[in-house]
């Protein structure tokens, strides 16, 4: 190989490496900004005298840790007399949604927790709200989607076309259920349907625990995955009042007869000082986030979702 070709290959390799690191830095910066997008609102119309805390629950609910930490912080703060969950979420994974639900129910026994809906409070977003003592929604909020969904691709025809055959060795009849390289068997379909039916029943039971007497229709009739706007949701008893966040805050302030001047204290997850290892970890999280978005349609998982 000539020296010119060698230099050319080295140059291309260096260029690719530089572009890769630029991509990583750009992705890290973008994701970090998205994660911190609510921080700028923290001091708007709030102050040390504000006795109503607002905890944001936004986007997909894929983990419970940060939200639970904010709930615990509000629970321990003696200055805070009430909590509003500001929900703007289409839903998410089952387990973290249920973990947040249980913490809300526990804390509400000694410190009142309310919900205020933004653009969307569907599926897992509504599940969490059902744990609160009162739900406020905007008239046009997309509300409900009470159901459970599982989606997985089937690449079997593509595999045949590409003349690729996957061999699977397993111990357990259902161990590779959802394998995207083959058709699903009837037994597997029945197994997954039964699994989702059980989770759906948990969803309905948890709504009825708190809101049973307020529902205007049987929960099974309301829990078929339908989407309602806020006004409809109020008619059916899924929502208590049609009001914005600020209207809800003032109504809660009046209901609890708080003596301080009305204000809302927006909470956020605690930020720690970043070390070099933290930066590496953030980089890994960023790449994981990007991969999850690219692979989300190819990964079998059951979720409380609104798609």
C-alpha positions in Angstrom: 0.0 0.0 0.0 1.4 3.4 -0.9 2.1 6.1 1.7 -0.5 8.4 0.1 -3.2 5.7 0.6 -2.0 5.0 4.1 -2.2 8.7 5.0 -5.6 8.9 3.4 -6.9 6.0 5.5 -5.4 7.5 8.7 -7.1 10.8 7.9 -10.5 9.1 7.3 -10.1 7.2 10.6 -9.2 10.4 12.5 -12.1 12.3 10.9 -14.6 9.5 11.9 -13.2 9.5 15.4 -13.6 13.2 15.8 -17.1 13.2 14.4 -18.0 10.4 16.8 -16.8 12.4 19.8 -18.6 15.5 18.5 -21.8 13.4 18.2 -21.4 12.1 21.8 -20.8 15.6 23.2 -23.7 17.0 21.2 -26.0 14.1 22.4 -24.9 14.5 26.0 -25.6 18.2 25.9 -28.9 17.8 24.2 -30.2 15.1 26.6 -28.9 17.1 29.6 -30.8 20.2 28.5 -34.0 18.1 27.9 -33.6 16.7 31.4 -33.2 20.1 32.9 -35.9 21.9 30.8 -38.2 22.5 33.8 -35.5 24.0 36.0 -35.9 27.5 34.7 -39.5 27.6 36.1 -38.4 26.8 39.6 -38.4 30.3 40.9 -41.4 31.6 38.9 -44.2 32.8 41.1 -42.8 31.0 44.1 -40.8 31.8 47.2 -39.9 30.5 50.6 -43.4 31.4 51.8 -45.1 29.1 49.3 -46.8 26.2 51.0 -47.9 24.3 48.0 -45.2 22.2 46.2 -45.5 21.2 42.5 -43.8 18.0 41.4 -43.5 17.5 37.6 -44.2 14.1 36.1 -43.4 14.5 32.4 -42.8 12.4 29.3 -42.6 8.6 29.6 -42.5 7.1 33.1 -39.6 4.6 32.8 -38.2 4.9 36.4 -39.6 6.0 39.8 -36.5 7.1 41.7 -36.4 10.8 40.9 -40.2 11.3 41.4 -40.2 9.4 44.7 -37.2 11.4 45.9 -39.1 14.6 45.3 -42.2 13.2 47.0 -40.1 12.3 50.1 -38.5 15.7 50.1 -41.9 17.4 50.0 -43.2 15.0 52.7 -40.3 15.9 55.1 -40.5 19.7 54.5 -42.7 21.1 57.3 -43.2 24.4 55.3 -45.0 22.5 52.6 -48.7 21.9 53.4 -49.8 20.3 50.2 -48.4 18.7 47.0 -49.6 19.0 43.4 -48.5 16.4 40.9 -48.2 18.3 37.6 -48.8 15.4 35.1 -48.0 15.7 31.5 -47.3 12.1 30.5 -48.6 9.5 28.0 -47.8 6.7 30.5 -44.9 4.3 30.7 -43.6 1.1 32.4 -45.8 -0.8 34.8 -43.6 -1.3 37.8 -42.3 2.3 38.3 -45.9 3.6 37.8 -47.1 1.4 40.6 -44.3 2.3 42.9 -45.1 6.0 42.5 -48.8 5.3 43.0 -48.1 3.5 46.3 -45.9 6.3 47.6 -48.5 8.9 46.7 -51.2 7.0 48.6 -49.0 6.6 51.7 -48.0 10.3 51.8 -51.5 11.5 51.1 -52.6 10.1 54.4 -50.7 12.8 56.3 -50.1 15.5 53.7 -52.7 16.1 50.9 -51.7 15.4 47.4 -53.6 16.6 44.3 -53.1 16.2 40.5 -53.1 18.8 37.8 -53.1 17.6 34.2 -51.3 19.4 31.4 -51.7 18.3 27.7 -51.8 14.6 28.4 -52.5 12.4 31.4 -53.0 9.0 29.9 -52.5 5.4 31.0 -49.7 5.4 33.6 -50.0 9.2 33.9 -53.6 8.7 34.9 -52.8 5.7 37.1 -50.6 7.9 39.3 -53.2 10.6 39.4 -55.8 8.2 40.6 -53.9 7.9 43.9 -54.4 11.6 44.7 -57.4 13.0 46.6 -58.5 15.3 43.8 -57.8 15.6 40.1 -57.8 18.9 38.1 -57.6 18.8 34.3 -57.7 21.4 31.5 -60.8 21.2 29.3 -58.8 19.8 26.5 -56.4 17.5 28.4 -56.2 14.1 26.7 -57.2 11.9 29.6 -57.7 8.2 30.3 -56.3 5.5 28.0 -56.9 3.1 30.9 -55.4 -0.2 29.5 -52.3 -2.2 29.0 -50.5 -2.7 25.7 -47.7 -5.0 24.4 -46.2 -4.5 21.0 -43.5 -6.5 19.3 -42.3 -6.7 15.7 -42.4 -9.9 13.6 -39.4 -10.1 11.3 -39.9 -13.7 10.3 -40.7 -12.9 6.6 -37.7 -10.6 6.4 -35.5 -13.3 7.9 -36.8 -15.8 5.2 -36.1 -13.3 2.5 -32.6 -12.7 3.8 -32.1 -16.5 4.1 -31.2 -16.0 7.8 -32.2 -18.7 10.3 -32.0 -18.2 14.0 -31.4 -21.2 16.3 -32.8 -20.9 19.8 -31.9 -23.2 22.7 -34.2 -22.8 25.7 -35.4 -24.5 28.9 -39.0 -23.4 29.5 -41.8 -23.4 27.0 -42.3 -19.6 27.1 -38.7 -18.5 27.6 -38.4 -16.9 24.2 -41.9 -15.6 24.0 -42.0 -12.5 21.7 -39.0 -13.7 19.6 -39.2 -11.3 16.6 -37.7 -13.9 14.2 -40.7 -16.2 14.2 -44.5 -16.2 14.4 -46.1 -16.3 17.8 -47.8 -19.6 18.8 -51.4 -19.7 19.9 -50.3 -20.8 23.4 -47.9 -17.8 23.6 -50.6 -15.4 22.5 -53.0 -16.8 25.2 -50.3 -16.6 27.8 -49.5 -12.9 27.0 -53.2 -12.0 26.8 -53.7 -13.5 30.3 -50.7 -11.6 31.6 -51.9 -8.3 30.3 -55.5 -9.0 31.5 -54.1 -9.4 35.0 -52.1 -6.2 34.9 -55.2 -4.4 33.4 -57.2 -5.7 36.4 -54.6 -4.3 38.8 -54.9 -0.9 37.0 -58.7 -0.9 37.4 -58.6 -2.0 41.0 -56.2 0.8 42.0 -58.4 3.4 40.4 -61.5 2.1 42.2 -59.7 2.0 45.5 -59.6 5.8 45.6 -62.2 7.0 43.0 -64.8 4.2 43.1 -67.6 6.3 44.5 -66.9 9.2 42.1 -67.1 7.2 38.9 -70.3 7.7 36.9 -69.9 4.5 34.9 -68.6 1.0 35.6 -64.8 1.0 35.6 -64.7 -1.8 33.0 -66.7 0.5 30.6 -64.2 3.4 31.1 -61.1 1.2 31.0 -61.1 0.0 27.3 -58.2 2.3 26.3 -60.5 5.3 25.3 -59.1 8.8 25.4 -61.4 11.6 26.8 -60.9 15.3 26.8 -60.9 16.9 30.3 -64.5 17.9 30.2 -65.7 14.4 29.2 -63.4 12.9 31.9 -65.2 15.1 34.5 -68.6 13.9 33.3 -67.5 10.3 33.8 -65.9 11.0 37.3 -62.4 10.4 36.1 -61.6 14.0 36.9 -63.0 16.2 39.7 -62.7 19.7 38.3 -61.8 21.5 35.1 -59.1 24.0 36.0 -55.6 25.0 35.1 -52.6 24.5 37.4 -52.9 28.0 38.8 -56.6 27.8 39.3 -56.2 24.4 41.0 -53.5 25.9 43.3 -55.7 28.8 44.3 -58.6 26.4 45.0 -56.4 24.1 47.1 -55.0 27.2 48.9 -58.5 28.2 49.8 -59.7 24.7 50.7 -56.9 24.1 53.1 -57.3 27.7 54.5 -53.5 28.4 54.2 -52.5 31.6 55.8 -49.5 32.4 53.6 -49.7 34.4 50.4 -50.6 32.1 47.5 -47.7 30.7 45.6 -46.4 27.5 44.1 -43.0 26.0 44.8 -41.8 24.0 41.9 -39.6 21.1 43.0 -36.9 19.4 40.9 -34.6 16.4 41.3 -31.4 17.2 43.3 -28.3 17.9 41.2 -25.0 16.7 42.4 -21.5 18.0 41.4 -20.3 16.0 38.4 -17.0 14.2 38.6 -15.2 12.7 35.6 -16.7 9.3 36.4 -20.1 11.0 36.5 -19.5 12.4 33.0 -18.6 9.0 31.7 -21.8 7.6 33.3 -23.9 10.4 31.8 -22.3 9.6 28.4 -23.3 6.0 28.8 -26.8 7.0 29.8 -27.0 9.3 26.8 -26.0 6.4 24.4 -28.4 4.1 26.2 -31.2 6.6 25.8 -30.5 7.0 22.1 -30.3 3.2 21.6 -33.6 2.7 23.5 -35.3 5.2 21.2 -33.9 3.5 18.1 -34.7 0.0 19.4 -38.0 0.7 21.2 -40.1 -0.8 18.4 -38.0 -3.9 18.3 -38.0 -4.7 22.0 -40.9 -6.7 23.4 -42.1 -5.1 26.6 -45.5 -4.6 28.3 -46.2 -1.1 29.4 -49.0 1.2 30.5 -48.8 3.2 27.3 -50.6 5.7 25.1 -49.2 5.6 21.6 
